[in-house]
Amino acid sequence: MEPQQQRLFAPLVLLLATIFFAGAPAVIGHGEAASGLHPVVLLPGYTCIQASDAGRGWFRLWENYTALQADPGLLPCYQDQLRLVYDRAGGDYRNAHGVETRVVSFGTARSFRFDDPAQKNACMERLVEALEGVGYREGASLFGAPYDFRYAPAAPGVTARAFSDFSTSLTRLVERASERNGNRPVILVTHSFGGFYAMEFLNKRPLPWRRRHVKHLVMLCHGVGGSALIMQVLASTMGSPSPAPTLRDTVLSFGNRSFGSMFSLLPSPKVYGDTPLVITRAKNYSAENMPEFLAAVGFSDDEVARYRTRALPLTLNFRAPLVPMTSINGVGVPTVDKVVYWDANFTEMPRVVNGDGDGIVNLETVLALQRLVGDVPDQPYFKSILIPNTTHNSMISDDSALRVVVKEILEVNQATSS
């Protein structure tokens, strides 16, 4: 067996990007094109999807800042269009009555391009440009798999039609991308919540299919086990803790109560156990007593039951995808570790206790990913990289971080098949 074919579980690697890449050519420019590249399929992060609504002819729903900034009076209608409804009879989430949505430009990277310069750094546009700079071409060797972030995978045996439809589309896209590139298996590259989508997608595909069609999974800014930050977000929906919430905060705070994906982001008992995450004078809330916390911040018994049946089983039964993996995360940035509502008034701004991470993903979840993957004997390859002083968004926008990411993708191209 070749060295690259041997199972490798690399200890956490700390890359000092400013030293390691001093004097290295930037990956942002063109001219370094390589032939015979394995195709790349990109899965973006949470809220980085442009969805359209057919209510009055197709128009951009998320994100439609221009219209809302011009007429803030449209906000209630906009919120209602984003809202999901839980259909008890069907046992699944769906759009509100009369609303039809679709993601923009599935199969291409065009949906990651925004007119708003601020969004250029928040989504994958800079990464697309960096990959094009080393020879990737939109629609030929570079593809995108946007998804509706309001929905999420669900436990086995539980209906999740949106994720099932996405999985069918992604299966076809991966097969088509491979066929167009000399039957080379694809490299899946994800950011944030896209990593969760990718792992669940792979685990639902037959192992022979994975080995035939997927060369590597490269996950950016993804750990396992959720975050106390999401508990803070859900608590904030009880009131208006921010004196001047942004449009994004307003929409997401409203939507998080109805989105099927909100429970998937909560801390997992498998990672956090009974560690206090939300602290009050009378009671602490941990991942293990999450149903009590959800009830305390106003969720109904039916909503708590959905957490128990749809999201919790996935967080308790982590499965490595059994394809070669590389995990790249930022560290050295204050990241929510615990939230204190001393008087149990969840409508007030809490005191936040920070730990390490990238500002969104806590280092503890990255270590948990390393540990859980390392415990799987059949996982062929796993490498974990930490980039100092790198935030969640700068991983896909800053030149120094992009150099690391693109370098790893190029190395994956050169690796012998596992």
N, C-alpha and C positions, 0 to 999 in steps of 0.2 A: 504494500500500500504506500502511495506517495505521501510525503509529509503533509501536503495540503488536504489529503483525504482522511487523515487521522483526525479523530475528534479532538478539538482544541478548545479548552475553556480558558480564555486569557484572563489573568487577574486584571482588576481595574487599572487602566492605563491613564496617566495624567499627562496630557499634552501641553507643553508650554508653547503655545502657538506663536508668541512674539519672538521666541528664540528659534524654534524648529523651522519656521518658515521665513526667517530673516533672509532677504535677498532672493527668495523664490519667486518665479514669475507668477503674476496674478492669473487666476483662472477666469477672470471676467472677460479678457480679450479673446478675439478669435485667432486662429492660426495654428492651434495645437490639435487639430482634428485627427482623430484616430479612426482607422478602418476596423471593421469587424467588431464593433461595440455590441454588447448585449443590450437589448432594449430596456428602457426604464419606464416604469409606470408610477406616477406620483399620486399619493393620497394625502390631501391637505389636512389641516387641523380644524378644530372646533370653530364655528362661526366664520370660516374662511370660504364659504360656498356662496355662489350667486344663484339664488332661486328665482324663478319667474312664476307669475300668477296669471291665470287666464280669465279672471273675473271680468275685465273690460278689454279683452284682447290681451295677448301675452305682454307683460311688462315686468321689469326687474323688481322683485320683492325684497330680497335680501342680497346686497345692501342697497337701499334706494335713498341714500342720504340727500341727494340733490332735491328731490321733491319734498321731503320732510323738512329740510331747512328752509325751503321757500314758503312752505305752508305748514307750520307746526300743528295746525288744526287737524291735519290728516293722521296724526299719531294714533288716536284711538282706533281708527279703522285699520291702520297698519298693524297694530298690536293684535287685533282680532283676526286678521288674515294669517298671522304667524302662529296663532294659537292652535294647539292640537286638542282633539277630543278623544276620550277613551270610550270605545264602543264595547259595552259589556257583553252584548250578544256575540260579537265577533271575537272578543278577547284580545283586542289590539287597538293601537292608536291610529287616528286618521285626521285629515284636515277638518276644520269646521265646515258646516253645511254651506255649499255653494262655492267653496274655495278649491281650486285645482292648482297644484304646483308641480314644477319639474326643475331639476338642476340644469344649469347651462353648460352646453358643449361637452357632454360626457364623451370620453375617449380622446380628448385633446387637452392641451395645456392652456388653451385660450381662456378658460374660465378663471385662471389664476391671475389674469391681467386686469388691472383696474385703472380707471381714469384718475381716481383720487391718489395723489402721490403718497399719502400716508398709508394706504393699503398696499402699496408696492413693497413696503417693508414688513407688513403684517402677514402677508400670504406668501406664496411660493414663487412669485414673479422673479425675484433676484436669483433664486436657485435655478429656475428655468434658463435664465440668461447665462448663468455660470456653466450649466451643462451644455448649452449651445456653444459656449466658448471653447469646449474641448471636443466638439465634433458631433454632439447630439443634434437631431433635427426634428422639429415639431411634425408629428404625423407620420414620420418615417421610423425613428428610433426612440422618440420621446412622446409619452402619452400621459393623459391625466384621468383620474377616476374620482371626480367630485361626488359627494353624497349629501343627502339632506340631514344636517347635523341634529335636527330635532328628534330624529328617531335613533334607535340603538339596537344592537343585537340583544336577543333575549335567551333565557335558559332553554335547554333542550326540551322539546315538546310544547313550547309556548309559542303562539303565533307572533311573528314579527315580519309582516309582509314587505315593508319597505326595505328592511335589510336583506330579505330573501331575494327581492327583485334586484337590489344592488349587487348581490353576490352572483346572480345569473349574468348580469351585464359585465361584471368584472371578469368572470370566467371566460366569456367570449372575447373580451378585450385582450386578456393575457394570451389566449391561444392565437388570436389574430396578430398581435405584436410579435410573438415568437415566429409565426409562419412567415411574416414579412421580413424577418431578419435571419433567414437561413436556418430556421428552427432552433435558434439559440434561446435558451430559457431566459426569462425576464428577471430584472432586478426591481423589486418593489421598494420604493423609497417613501417613507411616511413622515408626517410631522404631527406631534401631539396626539389628539384623539384619533387621527388616522391610523396610528399604530394599533390601537384597540380594535378598530374596524378590520385592519389587515390580519391580525392574529386570529380573530374570530372567523374571518373568511377562510383562512388557510386551514384552520382546524376542522372546518366543515367540508373541505375538499378531500377526496380519497388520497391516501399517501402516494400511490403511484403517479397520480396527476401532479401532485406537488413536486415530486422528484423529477418529473419530465419537464414541467413548465416554469418552475421557479428556481432560479439560480441562487438568490440571496434576498434576505429581508434586511433593509437598512432603516432603522427607526431613529428619528431625531426627536429629542425632548419627550421621551415616553418612559414612564416607570409602570409599575403595577401597584394597585391598591388604593388609587384615588387620593384625595387631599382634604385636609381640614378647611381649606379655602372654600370648597364647595358648600360646606356646612355654614360658613359665614354668608355666602351668597344666598342660600336658601333662607337663612334667618332674616336677611335684609329685606326679603319680599314681604315681611309682615308689616313694614312701614317704610319710611323714607329716611334712612340714616344719613344719607349724603345730602348736604345743603343744596348742592347744585349738580345732580346726577347728569351724566352725559346721555346723549341719545342712545348709544349702545347699552349703557347701564339700564336705562329705562325699559328698553325693549327686552333685554335679556332677563331682567328681574321679573317682568310680567310673564315672559315666556317660560322661564324655568319652572314655574309651577305646573305647566301643562306639557312640557316636552318629555317625551319618553326617555331621552338621553340623560336627564338630570340625575337619575338614580345610579347610572353607570359610573358617574364621576365621584361618588361618595367613598369615603375611606372603607377599606375592606378589613374585616376581622382577621383575615389570614395574614395581613401585613402588620396591622396596628394592635391587634388583640384588645386588651382592656385599657390601653394607654389613654388618659384623659385628653380629649381634643377640644371640646367646648367646656369651659369651666364657669360655674356659677357658685354663689355662696352656699346654696343648699344642695346642689347636685352637680356631678360631672357627667359628661356624655362622651362615650367612646364608640369605636366602631362596633363593639359587641352589643351595646344597647341603643343602636341607631334608631330602631322603631320608636323608642321613647323620645328621642330627640325630635324626630319628624313630627310626632304628635305634639310636642311642646311648641313647635314653631308653626302649628296650625294645619298640618296635613290630616285629612280624614282617615278613618279606618280603612276605607277602600283604597286610598292612595298608598297607605303603609303596606297593605296587603300586596299591592303591585310591586313595591320594592322587594318584599320577601320572595315573591314568586318569579319575577322577571329578571331582576338585576343581581340580587344577593347570591344565587347559585353560581353565577359566572365568576364572581369575585372569590368565591370559596373553592372553586375547582379550576385553578389555573392550569393551562395546558400549553407547553411549549409547542411551536408549530412544526418542529422536526424538519426545518429547512435551515441552512446556514444563516446566522444572524449577526448583525453588528448594531450595537446601541451607542448612540452619540448624544451626550447630554452636557448642558452647561452647569457650572457650579460657581460658588463664590458670590452669589447674589442672595440677599435676604429673602426668605421664602416662608410663607405662613406655616407655622408648626402647630400652634395652639391659639384658640380664640377665647377671650375672657369677657363674659357678660356677668359681672359680679352680682348684680341685682336681678338677674334673669330677665332683664328688659331687652328683648331681642329687637326692638325698634330703635334702640340707641346704637351709636357707633361703639364697637367693642375695642378692648385693648388687645393688640395682637402680639403674640410671642413668636419671633422668627427663628427659623433654623437655616440650614444651607440648602441650596438648590439653584434654580434658574429664574426665580421670581414667581413661578407657577408650579412647576414640578419639583417636589421635595426630594432631596438626596436619598431619604429613607426608601422611597419607592424605587429609585434606581438600583439601590443595593438589594432590594427585595427581588427585582427582576433578575439580577445577576445570580442571586442565591437560588431562586426557583428554577431558572433555566439550568443552572449547574447541577441540580438534583435529578435532572432527567437523563437517564443513561443513553437514550437513543438520539439525543440532540447532537447533530453532526459537528457543529462549530458555533462558538459564541465569543464575541469580542466586545468589550465595553470600553468606551473612551469618554473621558471627562475633559471639557475645555474650560479653563479658569475664566471667571469674570464674564461669562456669556449668558445673556438673558434668553428667555423663551423665544422671543421674536428675532433677536439678533442672530440666532442659530441659522436662520434662513435669510438674513439680510446683510450681515456684516461680512466684509471681504475676508477677514481672518478666519471666521468660522466656516465660511463657504469653501475656503481652500482645504480645510480639513475634510469637510463632507465630500467634495469632489474627488479629492485624493483617495479616499476610502472607496468610492464608487469605481474609480479607475483600477484600483487594486483588486476589487472584486472581479472586474472584467478579466484580469490576467490570471486569476486563481484557477487551479485545476478543479474540475467539477468534483463535488463531495459525493 
